[in-house]
Amino acid sequence: MANSPSPVFLAEKRSWSYWFADGLPQLLIGVSAILFGFYFISMMTSASTGLVVLSFVAFGAYLLIQIRAPQILEWLKARITYPRTGYAASPYFATKKSVYCDANLNLTTVQDPNAPAIAEIKRVRRARNLRLSRTYILMALASLGLWFVHAPWICTLTGIVMGIILWMGTRADKSVSLLVILGFPVVGFSVGALQLAPHARVGSFILGVGLLFLLDGLLSLALYLRRNPVASVPVK
C-alpha cells in the first residue's frame, strides 16, 4: 500500500484550496489583466493626451497590484473571508516567507521527525513551480500568433490552444475554473471577429482574459458569501 500523505502536506493542500475558494485572487488577477490590457492598447495607438495619462495611471495601478498583491489579498480576506470561515495561513506562493520553505530547511537533519514531511512538500512545490513555469511559457509562445499571423482565425485557434495549455497546467491544483478555461476560445473568437490590428488583438485578448477572471471571481465570491454568511453575534 502506498504511504498516505503527511498531515503537513494535507494542511498545505487545504491552504491552497482555501486561498481560491472566495474568488478574491481571481478578482485581483482579472483587475490586473484589464488594467494592463487597457495600457497596452492605449500606448500602441495614437491617442489624446487625456487617454495617455489614463493609460499611465492604469499601468501604475497594475504595478501596484503586482507588487502588493499578497498584502491586498490579506487585507480583503481579513474583512471578507476570515470573519466567515476563519483564518488559514496563506500558501507559500502568496507570502514572502514560508515556514516550510525558508533557509532553515537546508539545516534539517535525518533525525528530525519532520524531515520526511518537509522533503515531501519541497518535492511537490518544485514540481508545481516547474509545471506552472512551463504553462506560462507555452501560453506566451502561443500568444505570438496573435501578433504575427494576420488571419482572423488565428485568434480562435490561439484561444483554444491557450485554454488547453492552461487546463493541463492547472488541473492538478484546480486553481483555475472551467469557466476561465472554456472562455479562452470565446475570447479568441470575439477578438478575431473585431478585425483588429495585431497590437490591438493582443491588448484586447488580455482585456478579455481579465474579464473572464473577473467574472469567475465575482461568481465564486457570490457563492462563497451565500454559503458562508457572517455569524450573528447573540444579543446579551
FIKOLZA-1660 file (N, C-alpha, C; in steps of 0.1 Angstrom, whole numbers, plus 5000, padded with zeros to 4 digits):
% residues 236
   i   px   py   pz ch aa at
   1 5008 4988 5000  A  M  N
   1 5000 5000 5000  A  M CA
   1 5009 5012 5000  A  M  C
   2 5005 5022 4992  A  A  N
   2 5013 5035 4992  A  A CA
   2 5011 5042 5004  A  A  C
   3 5022 5049 5008  A  N  N
   3 5021 5057 5021  A  N CA
   3 5012 5069 5019  A  N  C
   4 5004 5071 5029  A  S  N
   4 4994 5082 5029  A  S CA
   4 5002 5095 5030  A  S  C
   5 4996 5106 5024  A  P  N
   5 5003 5119 5025  A  P CA
   5 5004 5123 5040  A  P  C
   6 5015 5131 5043  A  S  N
   6 5017 5135 5056  A  S CA
   6 5007 5146 5060  A  S  C
   7 5004 5147 5073  A  P  N
   7 4995 5158 5078  A  P CA
   7 4999 5172 5074  A  P  C
   8 5012 5174 5074  A  V  N
   8 5017 5188 5070  A  V CA
   8 5013 5190 5055  A  V  C
   9 5016 5180 5047  A  F  N
   9 5013 5181 5032  A  F CA
   9 4998 5184 5030  A  F  C
  10 4989 5176 5038  A  L  N
  10 4975 5178 5036  A  L CA
  10 4971 5192 5041  A  L  C
  11 4977 5197 5051  A  A  N
  11 4974 5210 5056  A  A CA
  11 4977 5221 5045  A  A  C
  12 4989 5219 5038  A  E  N
  12 4992 5228 5028  A  E CA
  12 4982 5227 5016  A  E  C
  13 4978 5215 5013  A  K  N
  13 4968 5214 5002  A  K CA
  13 4955 5221 5005  A  K  C
  14 4951 5220 5018  A  R  N
  14 4939 5227 5022  A  R CA
  14 4941 5242 5021  A  R  C
  15 4953 5246 5025  A  S  N
  15 4956 5260 5024  A  S CA
  15 4955 5265 5010  A  S  C
  16 4959 5257 5000  A  W  N
  16 4959 5261 4986  A  W CA
  16 4944 5262 4982  A  W  C
  17 4936 5252 4985  A  S  N
  17 4922 5253 4981  A  S CA
  17 4915 5264 4988  A  S  C
  18 4917 5267 5000  A  Y  N
  18 4911 5277 5008  A  Y CA
  18 4914 5291 5002  A  Y  C
  19 4926 5293 4997  A  W  N
  19 4930 5305 4992  A  W CA
  19 4922 5310 4980  A  W  C
  20 4917 5301 4971  A  F  N
  20 4910 5304 4959  A  F CA
  20 4895 5303 4961  A  F  C
  21 4890 5297 4973  A  A  N
  21 4876 5294 4974  A  A CA
  21 4867 5307 4974  A  A  C
  22 4872 5318 4979  A  D  N
  22 4864 5330 4980  A  D CA
  22 4864 5339 4967  A  D  C
  23 4872 5335 4957  A  G  N
  23 4872 5342 4944  A  G CA
  23 4880 5355 4944  A  G  C
  24 4886 5359 4956  A  L  N
  24 4893 5371 4956  A  L CA
  24 4906 5371 4948  A  L  C
  25 4914 5360 4948  A  P  N
  25 4926 5360 4939  A  P CA
  25 4922 5361 4925  A  P  C
  26 4911 5355 4920  A  Q  N
  26 4907 5356 4907  A  Q CA
  26 4903 5370 4903  A  Q  C
  27 4896 5377 4913  A  L  N
  27 4892 5391 4910  A  L CA
  27 4904 5400 4908  A  L  C
  28 4915 5397 4917  A  L  N
  28 4927 5406 4916  A  L CA
  28 4934 5403 4902  A  L  C
  29 4934 5390 4898  A  I  N
  29 4940 5387 4885  A  I CA
  29 4932 5394 4874  A  I  C
  30 4919 5394 4875  A  G  N
  30 4911 5400 4865  A  G CA
  30 4913 5415 4864  A  G  C
  31 4913 5422 4875  A  V  N
  31 4915 5436 4875  A  V CA
  31 4929 5439 4870  A  V  C
  32 4939 5432 4874  A  S  N
  32 4953 5434 4869  A  S CA
  32 4954 5432 4854  A  S  C
  33 4948 5422 4848  A  A  N
  33 4948 5420 4834  A  A CA
  33 4941 5431 4826  A  A  C
  34 4929 5435 4832  A  I  N
  34 4922 5446 4825  A  I CA
  34 4930 5459 4825  A  I  C
  35 4936 5462 4836  A  L  N
  35 4945 5474 4836  A  L CA
  35 4956 5473 4826  A  L  C
  36 4963 5462 4826  A  F  N
  36 4974 5461 4816  A  F CA
  36 4969 5461 4802  A  F  C
  37 4958 5454 4799  A  G  N
  37 4953 5454 4786  A  G CA
  37 4949 5468 4781  A  G  C
  38 4943 5476 4790  A  F  N
  38 4940 5489 4786  A  F CA
  38 4952 5498 4783  A  F  C
  39 4962 5496 4792  A  Y  N
  39 4975 5503 4790  A  Y CA
  39 4981 5499 4777  A  Y  C
  40 4981 5486 4774  A  F  N
  40 4988 5481 4762  A  F CA
  40 4981 5487 4749  A  F  C
  41 4968 5487 4749  A  I  N
  41 4961 5492 4737  A  I CA
  41 4963 5507 4736  A  I  C
  42 4963 5514 4747  A  S  N
  42 4964 5529 4747  A  S CA
  42 4978 5533 4742  A  S  C
  43 4988 5526 4746  A  M  N
  43 5002 5530 4743  A  M CA
  43 5006 5526 4729  A  M  C
  44 4998 5517 4723  A  M  N
  44 5002 5513 4709  A  M CA
  44 4994 5520 4699  A  M  C
  45 4985 5529 4703  A  T  N
  45 4977 5537 4693  A  T CA
  45 4979 5551 4695  A  T  C
  46 4975 5559 4685  A  S  N
  46 4975 5574 4686  A  S CA
  46 4964 5578 4694  A  S  C
  47 4967 5584 4705  A  A  N
  47 4956 5587 4715  A  A CA
  47 4958 5602 4720  A  A  C
  48 4947 5607 4725  A  S  N
  48 4947 5620 4731  A  S CA
  48 4956 5621 4744  A  S  C
  49 4959 5633 4748  A  T  N
  49 4967 5634 4760  A  T CA
  49 4960 5628 4772  A  T  C
  50 4947 5630 4773  A  G  N
  50 4940 5625 4784  A  G CA
  50 4940 5610 4785  A  G  C
  51 4939 5603 4773  A  L  N
  51 4939 5589 4773  A  L CA
  51 4953 5584 4777  A  L  C
  52 4964 5591 4772  A  V  N
  52 4977 5587 4776  A  V CA
  52 4979 5587 4791  A  V  C
  53 4974 5598 4797  A  V  N
  53 4975 5600 4812  A  V CA
  53 4968 5588 4818  A  V  C
  54 4956 5585 4814  A  L  N
  54 4948 5574 4819  A  L CA
  54 4955 5561 4818  A  L  C
  55 4962 5559 4806  A  S  N
  55 4969 5546 4804  A  S CA
  55 4981 5545 4814  A  S  C
  56 4988 5556 4817  A  F  N
  56 4999 5555 4827  A  F CA
  56 4993 5553 4841  A  F  C
  57 4982 5559 4844  A  V  N
  57 4975 5556 4857  A  V CA
  57 4972 5541 4858  A  V  C
  58 4966 5536 4847  A  A  N
  58 4963 5522 4847  A  A CA
  58 4975 5513 4849  A  A  C
  59 4986 5517 4842  A  F  N
  59 4999 5509 4844  A  F CA
  59 5004 5510 4858  A  F  C
  60 5003 5522 4864  A  G  N
  60 5007 5524 4878  A  G CA
  60 4999 5515 4887  A  G  C
  61 4986 5515 4885  A  A  N
  61 4978 5506 4893  A  A CA
  61 4981 5491 4891  A  A  C
  62 4984 5488 4879  A  Y  N
  62 4988 5474 4876  A  Y CA
  62 5001 5470 4883  A  Y  C
  63 5011 5479 4883  A  L  N
  63 5023 5476 4890  A  L CA
  63 5021 5475 4905  A  L  C
  64 5012 5484 4910  A  L  N
  64 5009 5484 4925  A  L CA
  64 5003 5470 4929  A  L  C
  65 4994 5465 4920  A  I  N
  65 4988 5453 4923  A  I CA
  65 4998 5441 4923  A  I  C
  66 5007 5442 4913  A  Q  N
  66 5017 5431 4911  A  Q CA
  66 5027 5431 4923  A  Q  C
  67 5030 5443 4928  A  I  N
  67 5040 5444 4939  A  I CA
  67 5033 5441 4953  A  I  C
  68 5021 5445 4954  A  R  N
  68 5014 5444 4967  A  R CA
  68 5003 5434 4968  A  R  C
  69 5003 5425 4958  A  A  N
  69 4992 5415 4957  A  A CA
  69 4989 5407 4970  A  A  C
  70 5000 5402 4976  A  P  N
  70 4997 5394 4989  A  P CA
  70 4991 5403 5000  A  P  C
  71 4996 5415 5001  A  Q  N
  71 4991 5424 5012  A  Q CA
  71 4976 5428 5008  A  Q  C
  72 4973 5431 4996  A  I  N
  72 4960 5434 4992  A  I CA
  72 4950 5423 4994  A  I  C
  73 4954 5411 4991  A  L  N
  73 4946 5399 4993  A  L CA
  73 4944 5396 5008  A  L  C
  74 4954 5398 5016  A  E  N
  74 4953 5396 5030  A  E CA
  74 4943 5406 5036  A  E  C
  75 4944 5418 5031  A  W  N
  75 4935 5429 5036  A  W CA
  75 4921 5426 5033  A  W  C
  76 4918 5421 5021  A  L  N
  76 4905 5418 5016  A  L CA
  76 4900 5405 5024  A  L  C
  77 4908 5395 5025  A  K  N
  77 4904 5383 5032  A  K CA
  77 4901 5386 5047  A  K  C
  78 4909 5395 5053  A  A  N
  78 4906 5398 5067  A  A CA
  78 4893 5404 5069  A  A  C
  79 4887 5410 5059  A  R  N
  79 4874 5417 5060  A  R CA
  79 4862 5409 5054  A  R  C
  80 4866 5399 5046  A  I  N
  80 4855 5392 5039  A  I CA
  80 4855 5377 5042  A  I  C
  81 4867 5371 5042  A  T  N
  81 4868 5356 5043  A  T CA
  81 4870 5352 5057  A  T  C
  82 4879 5357 5064  A  Y  N
  82 4882 5352 5078  A  Y CA
  82 4871 5354 5088  A  Y  C
  83 4863 5364 5087  A  P  N
  83 4851 5365 5096  A  P CA
  83 4841 5354 5094  A  P  C
  84 4841 5348 5082  A  R  N
  84 4831 5338 5079  A  R CA
  84 4836 5324 5081  A  R  C
  85 4848 5321 5076  A  T  N
  85 4852 5307 5077  A  T CA
  85 4866 5306 5084  A  T  C
  86 4870 5316 5091  A  G  N
  86 4882 5315 5099  A  G CA
  86 4895 5318 5091  A  G  C
  87 4905 5319 5098  A  Y  N
  87 4918 5322 5093  A  Y CA
  87 4926 5310 5089  A  Y  C
  88 4933 5310 5078  A  A  N
  88 4942 5300 5074  A  A CA
  88 4955 5306 5068  A  A  C
  89 4966 5300 5071  A  A  N
  89 4979 5306 5066  A  A CA
  89 4979 5306 5051  A  A  C
  90 4984 5317 5045  A  S  N
  90 4985 5318 5031  A  S CA
  90 4994 5307 5025  A  S  C
  91 4991 5302 5013  A  P  N
  91 5000 5293 5006  A  P CA
  91 5014 5299 5004  A  P  C
  92 5024 5291 5002  A  Y  N
  92 5037 5296 5001  A  Y CA
  92 5039 5306 4990  A  Y  C
  93 5032 5305 4979  A  F  N
  93 5034 5314 4968  A  F CA
  93 5028 5328 4971  A  F  C
  94 5020 5329 4981  A  A  N
  94 5014 5342 4984  A  A CA
  94 5021 5349 4995  A  A  C
  95 5032 5344 5000  A  T  N
  95 5039 5351 5010  A  T CA
  95 5054 5352 5007  A  T  C
  96 5061 5361 5013  A  K  N
  96 5075 5363 5010  A  K CA
  96 5083 5352 5017  A  K  C
  97 5078 5346 5028  A  K  N
  97 5085 5336 5035  A  K CA
  97 5075 5326 5040  A  K  C
  98 5079 5313 5039  A  S  N
  98 5071 5302 5044  A  S CA
  98 5078 5294 5054  A  S  C
  99 5071 5289 5064  A  V  N
  99 5078 5282 5075  A  V CA
  99 5084 5269 5069  A  V  C
 100 5080 5264 5058  A  Y  N
 100 5085 5252 5052  A  Y CA
 100 5094 5254 5040  A  Y  C
 101 5097 5266 5037  A  C  N
 101 5104 5269 5025  A  C CA
 101 5115 5280 5027  A  C  C
 102 5120 5281 5040  A  D  N
 102 5130 5291 5042  A  D CA
 102 5144 5285 5043  A  D  C
 103 5154 5293 5046  A  A  N
 103 5167 5288 5046  A  A CA
 103 5169 5277 5057  A  A  C
 104 5161 5276 5067  A  N  N
 104 5163 5266 5078  A  N CA
 104 5161 5252 5073  A  N  C
 105 5154 5251 5061  A  L  N
 105 5151 5237 5056  A  L CA
 105 5164 5230 5052  A  L  C
 106 5174 5238 5048  A  N  N
 106 5187 5232 5044  A  N CA
 106 5194 5226 5056  A  N  C
 107 5190 5230 5068  A  L  N
 107 5197 5225 5080  A  L CA
 107 5190 5213 5086  A  L  C
 108 5179 5208 5080  A  T  N
 108 5172 5197 5085  A  T CA
 108 5180 5185 5085  A  T  C
 109 5181 5177 5096  A  T  N
 109 5189 5165 5097  A  T CA
 109 5180 5153 5095  A  T  C
 110 5186 5142 5094  A  V  N
 110 5179 5129 5092  A  V CA
 110 5171 5126 5105  A  V  C
 111 5176 5130 5116  A  Q  N
 111 5170 5126 5129  A  Q CA
 111 5157 5135 5131  A  Q  C
 112 5155 5146 5124  A  D  N
 112 5144 5154 5126  A  D CA
 112 5131 5147 5122  A  D  C
 113 5122 5145 5131  A  P  N
 113 5109 5137 5127  A  P CA
 113 5101 5144 5116  A  P  C
 114 5103 5157 5114  A  N  N
 114 5096 5164 5104  A  N CA
 114 5102 5164 5090  A  N  C
 115 5114 5158 5090  A  A  N
 115 5122 5158 5077  A  A CA
 115 5114 5151 5066  A  A  C
 116 5108 5140 5067  A  P  N
 116 5101 5134 5056  A  P CA
 116 5090 5143 5050  A  P  C
 117 5082 5149 5060  A  A  N
 117 5071 5158 5055  A  A CA
 117 5077 5170 5048  A  A  C
 118 5088 5176 5053  A  I  N
 118 5094 5188 5047  A  I CA
 118 5099 5184 5033  A  I  C
 119 5106 5172 5032  A  A  N
 119 5111 5168 5019  A  A CA
 119 5100 5166 5009  A  A  C
 120 5089 5160 5014  A  E  N
 120 5077 5158 5005  A  E CA
 120 5072 5171 5000  A  E  C
 121 5070 5181 5009  A  I  N
 121 5065 5194 5005  A  I CA
 121 5074 5201 4995  A  I  C
 122 5087 5200 4997  A  K  N
 122 5097 5206 4988  A  K CA
 122 5096 5200 4974  A  K  C
 123 5094 5186 4974  A  R  N
 123 5093 5180 4961  A  R CA
 123 5080 5184 4953  A  R  C
 124 5069 5185 4961  A  V  N
 124 5056 5189 4955  A  V CA
 124 5057 5203 4950  A  V  C
 125 5064 5212 4958  A  R  N
 125 5065 5226 4954  A  R CA
 125 5074 5228 4941  A  R  C
 126 5084 5220 4941  A  R  N
 126 5093 5221 4929  A  R CA
 126 5086 5217 4917  A  R  C
 127 5078 5206 4918  A  A  N
 127 5071 5200 4906  A  A CA
 127 5060 5210 4902  A  A  C
 128 5053 5216 4912  A  R  N
 128 5043 5226 4909  A  R CA
 128 5049 5238 4902  A  R  C
 129 5059 5243 4907  A  N  N
 129 5066 5255 4902  A  N CA
 129 5071 5253 4887  A  N  C
 130 5076 5241 4885  A  L  N
 130 5081 5237 4872  A  L CA
 130 5069 5236 4862  A  L  C
 131 5058 5230 4867  A  R  N
 131 5046 5228 4858  A  R CA
 131 5040 5242 4855  A  R  C
 132 5039 5251 4864  A  L  N
 132 5033 5264 4862  A  L CA
 132 5043 5272 4853  A  L  C
 133 5056 5271 4855  A  S  N
 133 5065 5279 4846  A  S CA
 133 5064 5274 4832  A  S  C
 134 5063 5261 4830  A  R  N
 134 5061 5256 4816  A  R CA
 134 5048 5261 4810  A  R  C
 135 5037 5262 4819  A  T  N
 135 5024 5266 4814  A  T CA
 135 5025 5281 4809  A  T  C
 136 5031 5289 4817  A  Y  N
 136 5032 5303 4814  A  Y CA
 136 5041 5305 4801  A  Y  C
 137 5051 5298 4800  A  I  N
 137 5060 5299 4788  A  I CA
 137 5053 5295 4775  A  I  C
 138 5046 5283 4776  A  L  N
 138 5038 5278 4765  A  L CA
 138 5027 5288 4761  A  L  C
 139 5020 5294 4771  A  M  N
 139 5010 5303 4767  A  M CA
 139 5015 5316 4761  A  M  C
 140 5027 5320 4766  A  A  N
 140 5033 5332 4759  A  A CA
 140 5037 5329 4745  A  A  C
 141 5042 5317 4742  A  L  N
 141 5046 5313 4729  A  L CA
 141 5033 5312 4720  A  L  C
 142 5023 5307 4725  A  A  N
 142 5010 5306 4718  A  A CA
 142 5005 5319 4714  A  A  C
 143 5007 5329 4723  A  S  N
 143 5001 5342 4720  A  S CA
 143 5008 5350 4709  A  S  C
 144 5020 5345 4705  A  L  N
 144 5027 5352 4694  A  L CA
 144 5020 5351 4681  A  L  C
 145 5011 5341 4679  A  G  N
 145 5003 5340 4667  A  G CA
 145 4994 5352 4665  A  G  C
 146 4990 5358 4676  A  L  N
 146 4981 5370 4676  A  L CA
 146 4988 5382 4669  A  L  C
 147 5001 5382 4670  A  W  N
 147 5009 5394 4665  A  W CA
 147 5014 5391 4651  A  W  C
 148 5018 5379 4648  A  F  N
 148 5025 5376 4636  A  F CA
 148 5016 5370 4625  A  F  C
 149 5005 5365 4628  A  V  N
 149 4996 5359 4618  A  V CA
 149 4984 5368 4617  A  V  C
 150 4981 5374 4605  A  H  N
 150 4971 5384 4603  A  H CA
 150 4957 5378 4601  A  H  C
 151 4956 5365 4598  A  A  N
 151 4943 5359 4595  A  A CA
 151 4935 5359 4608  A  A  C
 152 4922 5363 4607  A  P  N
 152 4913 5363 4619  A  P CA
 152 4912 5350 4626  A  P  C
 153 4913 5339 4619  A  W  N
 153 4911 5326 4626  A  W CA
 153 4921 5323 4636  A  W  C
 154 4933 5329 4635  A  I  N
 154 4944 5327 4644  A  I CA
 154 4940 5330 4659  A  I  C
 155 4931 5340 4660  A  C  N
 155 4926 5344 4673  A  C CA
 155 4919 5332 4680  A  C  C
 156 4909 5326 4673  A  T  N
 156 4902 5315 4679  A  T CA
 156 4911 5303 4682  A  T  C
 157 4920 5300 4672  A  L  N
 157 4930 5289 4674  A  L CA
 157 4938 5292 4686  A  L  C
 158 4943 5304 4688  A  T  N
 158 4951 5308 4699  A  T CA
 158 4944 5306 4712  A  T  C
 159 4931 5310 4712  A  G  N
 159 4923 5308 4724  A  G CA
 159 4921 5294 4728  A  G  C
 160 4919 5285 4718  A  I  N
 160 4917 5271 4720  A  I CA
 160 4930 5265 4726  A  I  C
 161 4941 5268 4720  A  V  N
 161 4954 5263 4724  A  V CA
 161 4958 5267 4738  A  V  C
 162 4956 5280 4741  A  M  N
 162 4959 5285 4754  A  M CA
 162 4950 5280 4765  A  M  C
 163 4937 5277 4761  A  G  N
 163 4928 5271 4771  A  G CA
 163 4933 5257 4774  A  G  C
 164 4937 5249 4764  A  I  N
 164 4942 5236 4766  A  I CA
 164 4955 5236 4775  A  I  C
 165 4964 5245 4772  A  I  N
 165 4976 5246 4779  A  I CA
 165 4973 5249 4794  A  I  C
 166 4964 5259 4796  A  L  N
 166 4961 5263 4810  A  L CA
 166 4954 5251 4817  A  L  C
 167 4946 5244 4811  A  W  N
 167 4939 5233 4817  A  W CA
 167 4949 5222 4821  A  W  C
 168 4958 5219 4812  A  M  N
 168 4968 5208 4815  A  M CA
 168 4978 5213 4826  A  M  C
 169 4980 5226 4827  A  G  N
 169 4990 5231 4837  A  G CA
 169 4984 5233 4851  A  G  C
 170 4971 5234 4852  A  T  N
 170 4965 5237 4865  A  T CA
 170 4954 5227 4869  A  T  C
 171 4952 5217 4862  A  R  N
 171 4942 5207 4866  A  R CA
 171 4945 5200 4879  A  R  C
 172 4958 5198 4881  A  A  N
 172 4962 5191 4894  A  A CA
 172 4958 5199 4906  A  A  C
 173 4960 5212 4905  A  D  N
 173 4957 5221 4916  A  D CA
 173 4943 5226 4916  A  D  C
 174 4936 5226 4905  A  K  N
 174 4922 5231 4904  A  K CA
 174 4921 5246 4908  A  K  C
 175 4932 5253 4904  A  S  N
 175 4932 5267 4908  A  S CA
 175 4926 5276 4898  A  S  C
 176 4923 5271 4886  A  V  N
 176 4916 5278 4875  A  V CA
 176 4903 5270 4871  A  V  C
 177 4892 5277 4871  A  S  N
 177 4879 5271 4869  A  S CA
 177 4877 5268 4854  A  S  C
 178 4868 5259 4851  A  L  N
 178 4864 5256 4838  A  L CA
 178 4858 5268 4830  A  L  C
 179 4852 5277 4838  A  L  N
 179 4846 5289 4832  A  L CA
 179 4858 5297 4825  A  L  C
 180 4869 5298 4831  A  V  N
 180 4880 5306 4825  A  V CA
 180 4886 5298 4814  A  V  C
 181 4888 5285 4816  A  I  N
 181 4895 5277 4806  A  I CA
 181 4886 5276 4793  A  I  C
 182 4873 5274 4795  A  L  N
 182 4864 5273 4783  A  L CA
 182 4862 5287 4777  A  L  C
 183 4864 5297 4785  A  G  N
 183 4862 5311 4780  A  G CA
 183 4873 5316 4771  A  G  C
 184 4885 5309 4771  A  F  N
 184 4896 5314 4762  A  F CA
 184 4892 5313 4748  A  F  C
 185 4887 5302 4743  A  P  N
 185 4882 5302 4729  A  P CA
 185 4872 5312 4725  A  P  C
 186 4863 5315 4735  A  V  N
 186 4853 5326 4732  A  V CA
 186 4860 5339 4731  A  V  C
 187 4869 5342 4740  A  V  N
 187 4877 5354 4738  A  V CA
 187 4884 5355 4725  A  V  C
 188 4890 5344 4721  A  G  N
 188 4897 5344 4709  A  G CA
 188 4888 5347 4697  A  G  C
 189 4877 5340 4697  A  F  N
 189 4867 5342 4686  A  F CA
 189 4862 5356 4685  A  F  C
 190 4859 5362 4697  A  S  N
 190 4855 5376 4698  A  S CA
 190 4865 5386 4693  A  S  C
 191 4877 5384 4696  A  V  N
 191 4888 5393 4692  A  V CA
 191 4890 5391 4677  A  V  C
 192 4889 5379 4671  A  G  N
 192 4891 5377 4657  A  G CA
 192 4879 5384 4649  A  G  C
 193 4867 5383 4655  A  A  N
 193 4856 5389 4648  A  A CA
 193 4857 5404 4647  A  A  C
 194 4865 5411 4655  A  L  N
 194 4866 5425 4655  A  L CA
 194 4875 5430 4644  A  L  C
 195 4883 5421 4638  A  Q  N
 195 4892 5425 4627  A  Q CA
 195 4902 5436 4631  A  Q  C
 196 4909 5434 4642  A  L  N
 196 4918 5444 4648  A  L CA
 196 4932 5443 4642  A  L  C
 197 4940 5453 4644  A  A  N
 197 4954 5453 4641  A  A CA
 197 4961 5444 4651  A  A  C
 198 4973 5439 4648  A  P  N
 198 4980 5429 4657  A  P CA
 198 4981 5434 4671  A  P  C
 199 4986 5447 4673  A  H  N
 199 4988 5452 4687  A  H CA
 199 4974 5453 4695  A  H  C
 200 4964 5456 4687  A  A  N
 200 4951 5457 4694  A  A CA
 200 4945 5443 4697  A  A  C
 201 4949 5434 4689  A  R  N
 201 4945 5420 4692  A  R CA
 201 4950 5415 4705  A  R  C
 202 4963 5418 4707  A  V  N
 202 4970 5413 4719  A  V CA
 202 4964 5420 4731  A  V  C
 203 4962 5433 4730  A  G  N
 203 4956 5441 4741  A  G CA
 203 4942 5436 4744  A  G  C
 204 4934 5434 4733  A  S  N
 204 4920 5430 4735  A  S CA
 204 4919 5416 4741  A  S  C
 205 4928 5408 4737  A  F  N
 205 4929 5394 4743  A  F CA
 205 4931 5394 4758  A  F  C
 206 4941 5403 4762  A  I  N
 206 4944 5404 4776  A  I CA
 206 4932 5410 4783  A  I  C
 207 4925 5420 4777  A  L  N
 207 4913 5425 4783  A  L CA
 207 4902 5414 4785  A  L  C
 208 4901 5406 4775  A  G  N
 208 4891 5395 4775  A  G CA
 208 4894 5385 4786  A  G  C
 209 4907 5382 4787  A  V  N
 209 4910 5372 4798  A  V CA
 209 4908 5378 4811  A  V  C
 210 4911 5391 4812  A  G  N
 210 4908 5398 4825  A  G CA
 210 4894 5398 4829  A  G  C
 211 4885 5400 4819  A  L  N
 211 4871 5399 4821  A  L CA
 211 4866 5385 4825  A  L  C
 212 4873 5375 4820  A  L  N
 212 4870 5361 4823  A  L CA
 212 4873 5358 4838  A  L  C
 213 4885 5363 4842  A  F  N
 213 4889 5361 4856  A  F CA
 213 4880 5369 4866  A  F  C
 214 4876 5381 4861  A  L  N
 214 4868 5390 4869  A  L CA
 214 4854 5383 4871  A  L  C
 215 4848 5378 4860  A  L  N
 215 4835 5371 4861  A  L CA
 215 4836 5359 4870  A  L  C
 216 4847 5351 4868  A  D  N
 216 4849 5339 4877  A  D CA
 216 4850 5343 4891  A  D  C
 217 4858 5353 4894  A  G  N
 217 4859 5358 4908  A  G CA
 217 4846 5363 4914  A  G  C
 218 4838 5370 4906  A  L  N
 218 4826 5375 4911  A  L CA
 218 4816 5364 4914  A  L  C
 219 4815 5354 4905  A  L  N
 219 4807 5343 4908  A  L CA
 219 4811 5335 4920  A  L  C
 220 4824 5332 4921  A  S  N
 220 4829 5325 4932  A  S CA
 220 4827 5332 4945  A  S  C
 221 4829 5345 4945  A  L  N
 221 4827 5353 4957  A  L CA
 221 4812 5353 4961  A  L  C
 222 4803 5354 4951  A  A  N
 222 4789 5354 4954  A  A CA
 222 4784 5341 4960  A  A  C
 223 4789 5330 4955  A  L  N
 223 4786 5317 4960  A  L CA
 223 4792 5315 4974  A  L  C
 224 4804 5320 4976  A  Y  N
 224 4811 5319 4989  A  Y CA
 224 4803 5327 5000  A  Y  C
 225 4799 5339 4996  A  L  N
 225 4791 5347 5006  A  L CA
 225 4778 5341 5009  A  L  C
 226 4772 5335 4999  A  R  N
 226 4759 5329 5001  A  R CA
 226 4760 5316 5010  A  R  C
 227 4770 5309 5008  A  R  N
 227 4772 5297 5016  A  R CA
 227 4778 5300 5030  A  R  C
 228 4784 5311 5031  A  N  N
 228 4791 5314 5044  A  N CA
 228 4787 5328 5049  A  N  C
 229 4775 5330 5054  A  P  N
 229 4771 5343 5060  A  P CA
 229 4779 5345 5072  A  P  C
 230 4780 5358 5076  A  V  N
 230 4787 5361 5088  A  V CA
 230 4778 5357 5100  A  V  C
 231 4784 5350 5110  A  A  N
 231 4777 5346 5121  A  A CA
 231 4772 5358 5129  A  A  C
 232 4759 5357 5133  A  S  N
 232 4754 5368 5140  A  S CA
 232 4758 5367 5155  A  S  C
 233 4761 5379 5161  A  V  N
 233 4765 5379 5175  A  V CA
 233 4753 5379 5184  A  V  C
 234 4751 5370 5193  A  P  N
 234 4739 5370 5201  A  P CA
 234 4739 5382 5210  A  P  C
 235 4727 5387 5211  A  V  N
 235 4725 5399 5220  A  V CA
 235 4723 5395 5234  A  V  C
 236 4732 5401 5243  A  K  N
 236 4731 5397 5257  A  K CA
 236 4720 5405 5264  A  K  C
% end
